[in-house]
Amino acid sequence: MRLGIFETIGLAATLVFAIPVGVFGVETILAGDRLLGGLLVLVAVLMVVLPRRLTTPDDIPAAVAERTVGKAVAPPDEED
């Protein structure tokens, strides 16, 4: 599954916030509080997965722009 430019930037921005939450969750699990740590890891996973699976009204203009850029700039042909 290939990501477009806007999707890649959005994923990187999401990871900036999700990775610290996940790391803190793992550290909390290792410290002995499995419930809180598990919930934090779950929140971190959902922060990354839900935006990829759900479509909101704000996503529609970005999707149109992505298609327009994709049609305007064709990928180069592979030459052997």
Backbone bond lengths (Angstrom), bond angles and torsions (degrees), N, CA, C in turn:
res aa  C-N    CA-C-N  psi(-1)  N-CA   C-N-CA  omega(-1)  CA-C   N-CA-C  phi
1 M - - - 1.443 - - 1.523 108.42 -
2 R 1.315 116.32 118.44 1.454 121.13 -178.49 1.515 109.54 -92.47
3 L 1.317 115.13 140.86 1.456 121.38 177.35 1.519 109.44 -101.46
4 G 1.332 115.49 143.84 1.456 120.39 175.10 1.524 109.85 -81.00
5 I 1.298 114.74 -179.36 1.466 120.07 -177.97 1.524 110.94 -63.24
6 F 1.340 116.47 -48.77 1.454 120.16 -177.85 1.528 111.46 -65.74
7 E 1.324 116.63 -38.80 1.465 120.65 179.32 1.527 111.04 -66.25
8 T 1.320 116.97 -38.24 1.463 120.66 178.94 1.526 111.11 -65.85
9 I 1.317 116.63 -43.18 1.468 120.31 178.24 1.521 110.30 -64.82
10 G 1.328 117.16 -41.36 1.464 120.72 177.86 1.513 112.41 -63.87
11 L 1.325 116.72 -40.64 1.466 120.35 178.00 1.521 110.78 -65.48
12 A 1.316 117.09 -41.00 1.472 119.91 178.70 1.527 110.94 -63.50
13 A 1.323 117.13 -40.48 1.467 120.25 178.16 1.521 111.21 -65.52
14 T 1.313 116.84 -38.41 1.465 120.68 177.35 1.516 111.15 -65.56
15 L 1.317 116.99 -41.55 1.462 120.97 -179.17 1.529 112.18 -65.48
16 V 1.343 116.20 -29.97 1.467 119.64 177.93 1.528 110.02 -58.88
17 F 1.319 117.23 -35.10 1.461 121.12 -179.56 1.533 112.58 -92.64
18 A 1.328 118.20 -32.53 1.462 121.35 -174.50 1.531 112.65 -77.14
19 I 1.321 117.88 -35.49 1.466 120.19 -177.19 1.528 112.12 -62.91
20 P 1.335 120.03 -46.85 1.478 118.09 177.72 1.527 113.35 -62.08
21 V 1.326 117.44 -36.28 1.466 120.35 177.79 1.528 109.87 -64.90
22 G 1.329 117.20 -43.61 1.462 120.72 178.84 1.516 112.92 -65.02
23 V 1.330 116.54 -41.52 1.466 120.17 179.06 1.526 110.57 -64.82
24 F 1.334 116.26 -41.92 1.462 119.32 177.83 1.529 110.39 -64.73
25 G 1.324 117.14 -36.36 1.461 120.60 176.40 1.515 112.14 -62.89
26 V 1.325 116.74 -43.42 1.471 120.07 178.55 1.532 110.54 -65.55
27 E 1.327 116.83 -41.23 1.463 119.61 177.78 1.527 111.44 -63.85
28 T 1.320 116.67 -36.83 1.460 120.91 178.19 1.521 110.76 -67.36
29 I 1.327 117.43 -38.97 1.466 120.77 176.19 1.524 110.00 -62.67
30 L 1.337 116.53 -44.99 1.465 120.14 -179.61 1.524 112.22 -66.69
31 A 1.349 116.63 -25.53 1.461 120.02 178.23 1.523 111.84 -79.58
32 G 1.331 117.51 -10.28 1.453 120.32 175.12 1.510 115.55 116.03
33 D 1.316 119.16 -11.83 1.464 121.22 -179.91 1.526 108.24 -95.67
34 R 1.324 115.41 86.97 1.461 120.66 -173.29 1.522 112.79 -71.89
35 L 1.317 117.89 -34.30 1.464 120.12 -178.22 1.525 110.91 -65.83
36 L 1.313 117.29 -54.06 1.463 120.96 -179.70 1.527 110.71 -63.19
37 G 1.315 117.61 -43.29 1.460 120.88 179.33 1.517 112.48 -62.30
38 G 1.320 115.95 -42.10 1.463 120.06 177.99 1.512 112.34 -64.18
39 L 1.337 115.64 -40.10 1.463 119.22 177.53 1.527 111.52 -64.97
40 L 1.317 116.81 -38.89 1.467 119.96 178.72 1.526 111.71 -66.84
41 V 1.316 117.06 -40.21 1.464 120.00 176.86 1.531 109.74 -65.03
42 L 1.326 117.03 -40.43 1.463 121.12 177.60 1.531 110.82 -62.00
43 V 1.332 116.99 -43.09 1.464 120.69 177.67 1.524 110.33 -61.27
44 A 1.317 117.95 -42.57 1.462 121.21 179.87 1.532 111.20 -63.02
45 V 1.319 116.64 -41.79 1.466 120.17 178.80 1.528 110.35 -65.90
46 L 1.325 116.50 -42.93 1.463 119.97 179.95 1.526 111.95 -66.10
47 M 1.328 117.15 -31.28 1.465 120.37 177.66 1.530 110.96 -62.26
48 V 1.312 116.90 -30.57 1.461 120.62 -178.87 1.534 110.75 -90.28
49 V 1.318 117.34 -40.19 1.463 120.87 -172.39 1.535 112.59 -78.70
50 L 1.311 118.20 -44.18 1.462 120.19 -174.22 1.529 114.19 -61.16
51 P 1.318 119.94 -44.31 1.468 117.21 178.39 1.532 113.57 -62.89
52 R 1.310 118.06 -26.15 1.465 121.16 177.86 1.524 111.43 -76.89
53 R 1.347 117.29 -27.67 1.460 121.10 -175.70 1.522 113.98 -95.61
54 L 1.328 117.92 -28.75 1.455 121.44 -177.00 1.521 110.72 -96.96
55 T 1.321 115.79 142.89 1.455 121.28 175.18 1.515 107.99 -112.07
56 T 1.309 115.97 124.70 1.456 121.49 178.98 1.528 109.14 -111.11
57 P 1.319 118.34 165.24 1.468 119.62 178.21 1.528 113.09 -59.62
58 D 1.320 117.15 -26.52 1.467 119.40 177.90 1.527 112.31 -71.56
59 D 1.313 118.16 -20.01 1.455 121.73 -178.29 1.529 112.90 -80.09
60 I 1.310 117.20 -19.67 1.461 120.26 -174.56 1.530 112.02 -65.68
61 P 1.350 120.90 -47.66 1.478 118.45 177.46 1.527 112.67 -61.65
62 A 1.318 117.68 -36.48 1.465 120.19 178.30 1.523 110.87 -65.72
63 A 1.329 117.28 -38.50 1.462 120.50 178.96 1.527 110.73 -66.38
64 V 1.324 116.75 -39.57 1.465 120.27 177.71 1.526 110.11 -65.11
65 A 1.327 117.18 -43.44 1.464 120.39 178.53 1.525 110.96 -63.41
66 E 1.310 116.90 -39.26 1.471 120.96 179.56 1.528 110.61 -62.94
67 R 1.321 116.82 -43.37 1.467 120.11 178.85 1.523 111.17 -65.61
68 T 1.337 116.16 -40.17 1.456 120.23 -179.92 1.519 111.25 -63.35
69 V 1.328 116.81 -45.03 1.462 120.61 178.06 1.519 110.09 -64.56
70 G 1.327 117.11 -39.33 1.461 120.50 179.62 1.512 112.70 -63.87
71 K 1.344 117.33 -34.92 1.460 120.15 178.97 1.520 112.16 -79.25
72 A 1.320 116.80 -32.98 1.455 120.68 -177.91 1.528 111.79 -74.51
73 V 1.308 116.60 -35.52 1.459 121.51 -178.56 1.527 108.15 -114.59
74 A 1.310 115.82 100.77 1.455 120.42 -179.54 1.515 110.70 -80.78
75 P 1.340 117.26 142.74 1.461 118.82 177.09 1.531 110.23 -66.11
76 P 1.317 117.79 146.94 1.470 119.59 -179.25 1.533 110.81 -67.65
77 D 1.332 113.66 146.94 1.463 118.63 177.72 1.516 109.84 -72.90
78 E 1.322 114.31 144.12 1.466 119.18 178.33 1.522 108.85 -80.89
79 E 1.304 115.22 126.97 1.462 120.12 177.90 1.512 108.75 -114.98
80 D 1.311 115.02 129.96 1.472 120.15 -179.00 1.496 111.21 -87.49
